[in-house]
Amino acid sequence: MDSKPIAVFDSGLGGLTVVRALRRHLPHESLIYFGDTARVPYGIKSSETVVAFAEQDCNFLLRFNPKLVIAACNTVSALALEELTPKVPVPLVGVVGPGASEAVRQAGGRSIAVLATEATVASQAYIRAIHHLAPRTPVTQQRCPSLVSLIEEGRTSSDKILLMILDEYLDGVRQLDPAVVLLGCTHYPLVAEAVGKLMPLARIVDSADATARVVRELLANRDALSASVEPGRLRCYVSDNPQRFREVGGSFLGEPIREVTWITPEQFFHEQSVFKPVRELEDAIARGSDRPEAVHISSGR
């Protein structure tokens, strides 16, 4: 048994859909979440930039001494996971593999359409992952460059602007009549209802639930599940705008966000190559809490 937390990161809010699934499948695990809200979205950035940002995110989370790290970002999973894995001293889990596996299972040899960011599509990570499992399965990809920003703005499946743009993205996909539409970005489950309305005959698959099940199995096999019988604590850290993260993030998480801390650039980058223990980090945050650029928000119970 292992009481250390599970660490999760994403470019912004989307990774909270993975946290939501983790809290459903692993309710007694403590979770640390980092959303790089100052630099969202990752999906339109170069592969070199994505790798650099992801390494910084991992370095920050390793200060909390986690037992496992989840890259809850399809762009990071597609572009950076292979390079990061040997650098991270604990298991590093991405979302592409679990999502591809679930899509293959549900497609049963029929065609799969992947909706993803520009960077994920360009990497062809989903095509490789799907064909590794099912070489003859037809796969098509669709870039959705504006979706992450629209979802981060708080637009939902009923928003007219989002529906108009999504309908345009899906125009070519509909003509291919795929059996499965794989939501290849952790933001996209928030508009799964809209995708379902526009693609009523396709099964909609997202990787969040599949990733949570993979993590549960991995921890069980390593005898690293928490022995606690209490609900696990969730602590969230962001690189910008904690108030907005708390207000909008609840829709991703499916529950109110209780604790959000803004990590200033000085705190984020300070001694990143030498992992500071979490107690030192939290002491530093507390010392800076009276400054405008260091904010902790907690709703309490």
C-alpha positions as a printed Julia matrix, in Angstrom:
301×3 Matrix{Float64}:
   0.0    0.0     0.0
   1.17   3.53   -0.78
  -0.29   6.77    0.56
   1.69   9.02   -1.81
  -0.43  11.12   -4.18
  -1.09  10.61   -7.85
   0.07  13.64   -9.87
  -1.77  14.82  -12.98
  -0.97  17.64  -15.39
  -2.41  19.27  -18.48
  -2.08  22.52  -20.38
  -5.2   23.85  -18.68
  -8.57  22.53  -17.57
  -8.97  19.47  -19.79
  -7.01  17.12  -17.57
  -9.69  17.55  -14.92
 -11.78  15.07  -16.94
  -9.1   12.49  -16.13
  -9.15  13.57  -12.47
 -12.93  13.13  -12.52
 -12.52   9.54  -13.74
  -9.78   8.88  -11.18
 -12.01  10.07   -8.35
 -14.68   7.69   -9.58
 -12.41   4.64   -9.96
  -9.93   5.43   -7.16
 -11.93   7.47   -4.61
  -9.43   7.05   -1.76
  -6.38   8.31   -3.65
  -4.97  11.77   -2.98
  -4.45  13.77   -6.16
  -2.25  16.7    -7.15
  -3.28  18.54  -10.31
  -1.27  21.13  -12.24
  -2.9   23.13  -15.02
  -0.52  25.26  -17.05
  -3.19  27.88  -17.64
  -0.69  30.62  -18.47
   0.47  28.73  -21.58
  -2.7   26.98  -22.78
  -3.23  25.61  -25.41
  -0.31  23.24  -26.08
  -1.94  21.83  -29.21
  -0.91  24.68  -31.52
   2.72  24.82  -30.34
   5.81  23.17  -31.83
   6.85  19.72  -30.66
  10.02  21.18  -29.13
   7.98  23.64  -27.08
   5.53  20.95  -25.96
   8.39  18.72  -24.77
   9.99  21.62  -22.87
   6.72  22.64  -21.2
   5.86  19.05  -20.28
   9.26  18.51  -18.69
   8.79  21.66  -16.6
   5.33  20.46  -15.56
   6.71  17.06  -14.5
   9.54  18.67  -12.58
   7.06  20.79  -10.64
   4.88  17.8    -9.75
   7.83  15.65   -8.7
   8.32  18.03   -5.76
   5.22  16.41   -4.25
   6.88  12.97   -4.27
   4.06  11.26   -6.21
   3.83   7.51   -6.78
   2.73   8.03  -10.39
   2.39  10.9   -12.88
  -0.32  11.17  -15.53
   0.16  13.33  -18.61
  -3.55  14.12  -18.98
  -2.94  15.92  -22.23
  -3.15  14.2   -25.6
  -0.65  16.6   -27.15
   1.93  15.82  -24.45
   1.18  12.1   -24.67
   1.67  12.21  -28.43
   4.78  14.38  -28.59
   6.65  14.15  -25.29
   5.9   10.9   -23.47
   8.69   8.87  -25.05
  11.31  11.51  -24.23
   9.99  12.18  -20.72
   9.57   8.59  -19.52
  13.27   7.86  -18.83
  13.62  11.21  -17.03
  10.75  10.67  -14.58
  11.62   8.38  -11.62
   8.04   7.09  -11.2
   5.6    5.53  -13.7
   4.46   8.07  -16.31
   1.11   7.32  -17.93
  -0.29   9.05  -21.0
  -3.79   9.12  -22.45
  -3.19   8.12  -26.08
  -2.61   4.41  -25.41
  -5.68   3.87  -23.21
  -7.88   5.92  -25.57
  -6.71   4.03  -28.64
  -7.26   0.69  -26.93
 -10.84   1.55  -25.96
 -11.61   2.86  -29.45
 -10.32  -0.35  -31.04
 -12.38  -2.42  -28.62
 -15.58  -0.55  -29.42
 -14.96  -0.32  -33.17
 -14.58  -4.07  -33.61
 -12.59  -3.68  -36.82
 -14.74  -0.9   -38.24
 -13.49   2.62  -38.95
 -12.38   5.13  -36.3
 -12.3    8.93  -36.57
  -9.99  10.84  -34.23
 -10.75  14.44  -33.27
  -7.63  16.12  -31.92
  -5.46  19.22  -31.75
  -3.21  20.18  -34.63
  -0.11  18.91  -32.83
  -1.66  15.54  -31.96
  -2.9   15.03  -35.52
   0.49  15.96  -36.98
   2.22  13.46  -34.68
   0.02  10.59  -35.97
   0.28   9.1   -32.49
  -3.28   7.79  -32.54
  -2.86   6.2   -35.96
   0.25   4.37  -34.74
  -1.39   3.32  -31.47
  -4.55   2.06  -33.19
  -2.68   0.23  -35.94
  -0.39  -1.37  -33.38
  -3.49  -2.99  -31.88
  -5.54  -3.43  -35.07
  -3.41  -2.98  -38.22
  -6.33  -3.16  -40.67
  -8.65  -0.72  -38.9
  -9.34   2.35  -41.07
  -8.43   5.55  -39.22
  -9.05   9.17  -40.16
  -8.01  12.27  -38.22
  -9.63  15.69  -37.94
  -7.87  18.8   -36.67
  -9.99  20.92  -34.31
  -7.71  23.93  -33.65
 -10.27  26.21  -31.98
 -12.05  23.76  -29.68
  -9.71  23.93  -26.69
  -9.87  27.72  -26.51
 -13.66  27.71  -26.9
 -14.07  25.12  -24.14
 -11.65  27.0   -21.87
 -13.88  30.05  -22.36
 -16.69  28.04  -20.78
 -18.63  27.3   -23.97
 -20.7   24.11  -23.79
 -22.49  21.72  -26.15
 -25.45  24.13  -26.34
 -23.36  27.15  -27.36
 -24.26  28.29  -30.89
 -20.75  29.43  -31.81
 -19.18  26.18  -30.62
 -21.81  24.1   -32.45
 -21.24  26.03  -35.67
 -17.47  25.51  -35.56
 -17.75  21.87  -34.49
 -20.24  21.18  -37.29
 -17.72  22.56  -39.77
 -14.96  20.32  -38.36
 -17.2   17.25  -38.56
 -18.43  17.85  -42.1
 -15.78  15.69  -43.73
 -15.85  13.12  -40.91
 -19.59  12.52  -41.35
 -19.08  11.6   -44.99
 -16.78   8.74  -43.9
 -19.46   7.32  -41.54
 -17.06   6.07  -38.82
 -18.22   3.5   -36.25
 -16.31   5.3   -33.47
 -15.38   8.93  -32.9
 -12.43   9.12  -30.51
 -12.14  12.39  -28.6
  -8.38  12.8   -28.83
  -8.12  15.69  -26.37
  -9.02  15.71  -22.68
 -10.97  18.94  -23.18
 -13.33  17.37  -25.69
 -15.49  15.28  -23.29
 -17.1   18.61  -22.34
 -18.57  18.75  -25.85
 -19.24  15.02  -26.24
 -22.97  15.73  -26.22
 -22.58  18.06  -29.2
 -20.44  15.52  -31.06
 -23.09  12.89  -30.38
 -25.83  15.12  -31.79
 -23.82  15.82  -34.93
 -22.66  12.18  -35.28
 -25.69  10.23  -33.98
 -24.72   6.86  -35.47
 -21.16   6.79  -34.09
 -19.98   5.64  -30.68
 -18.19   8.42  -28.81
 -15.04   7.4   -26.93
 -12.86   9.54  -24.66
  -9.65   8.43  -23.02
 -10.29   9.7   -19.47
 -12.16   6.67  -18.16
  -9.84   4.24  -19.95
  -6.8    6.0   -18.46
  -8.23   5.83  -14.94
  -8.81   2.09  -15.32
  -5.25   1.58  -16.58
  -3.9    3.51  -13.57
  -6.02   1.48  -11.15
  -4.7   -1.77  -12.62
  -1.1   -0.52  -12.61
  -1.24   0.54   -8.95
  -2.96  -2.69   -7.93
  -0.27  -4.76   -9.66
   2.41  -2.78   -7.82
   0.56  -3.07   -4.48
   0.56   0.74   -4.45
  -3.12   1.53   -3.88
  -3.96   3.78   -0.94
  -5.06   1.97    2.22
  -7.17   4.94    3.31
 -10.92   4.55    3.7
 -11.44   8.32    3.57
 -12.13  10.26    0.36
  -8.87  11.33   -1.24
  -7.86  14.99   -1.13
  -7.55  16.95   -4.37
  -5.15  19.9    -4.53
  -4.97  22.01   -7.68
  -2.17  24.31   -8.8
  -2.28  26.65  -11.79
   0.14  29.0   -13.53
  -2.45  31.75  -14.05
  -5.93  32.94  -13.04
  -6.89  30.61  -10.16
 -10.29  32.2    -9.66
 -11.36  31.47  -13.21
  -9.92  27.94  -12.98
 -12.06  27.29   -9.94
 -15.19  28.76  -11.52
 -14.91  27.0   -14.9
 -13.08  23.88  -13.74
 -16.03  22.57  -11.78
 -17.78  21.66  -15.03
 -14.76  19.55  -16.06
 -14.45  17.92  -12.64
 -18.15  17.39  -12.06
 -17.92  18.85   -8.56
 -16.82  22.13   -6.94
 -13.07  22.69   -6.82
 -12.12  23.25   -3.18
  -8.43  24.18   -3.35
  -6.59  26.13   -6.03
  -3.15  27.7    -5.66
  -1.55  30.05   -8.15
   2.11  29.2    -8.69
   4.03  32.3    -9.71
   6.75  32.05  -12.38
   9.38  32.46   -9.66
   7.98  29.52   -7.7
   7.43  27.41  -10.81
  10.91  27.73  -12.27
  12.97  28.07   -9.07
  15.44  25.19   -8.83
  13.42  23.04  -11.23
  16.44  20.86  -11.87
  16.65  20.06   -8.15
  13.27  18.87   -6.92
  12.25  20.78   -3.8
  10.25  18.84   -1.22
   6.58  19.76   -1.13
   6.86  21.14    2.42
   9.46  23.68    1.28
   7.32  24.58   -1.72
   4.19  25.09    0.35
   6.14  27.12    2.9
   7.34  29.35    0.06
   3.79  29.74   -1.22
   2.57  30.61    2.27
   5.3   33.22    2.7
   4.26  34.84   -0.58
   0.53  34.64   -0.02
   0.28  38.31    0.91
   1.68  39.36   -2.46
  -0.65  40.04   -5.42
   1.06  37.42   -7.61
   0.7   34.54   -5.15
  -2.87  33.52   -4.41
  -4.45  30.56   -2.65
  -8.18  30.02   -3.02
 -10.05  27.52   -0.9
 -13.8   27.31   -0.58
 -13.7   25.2     2.55
 -16.53  22.91    3.56
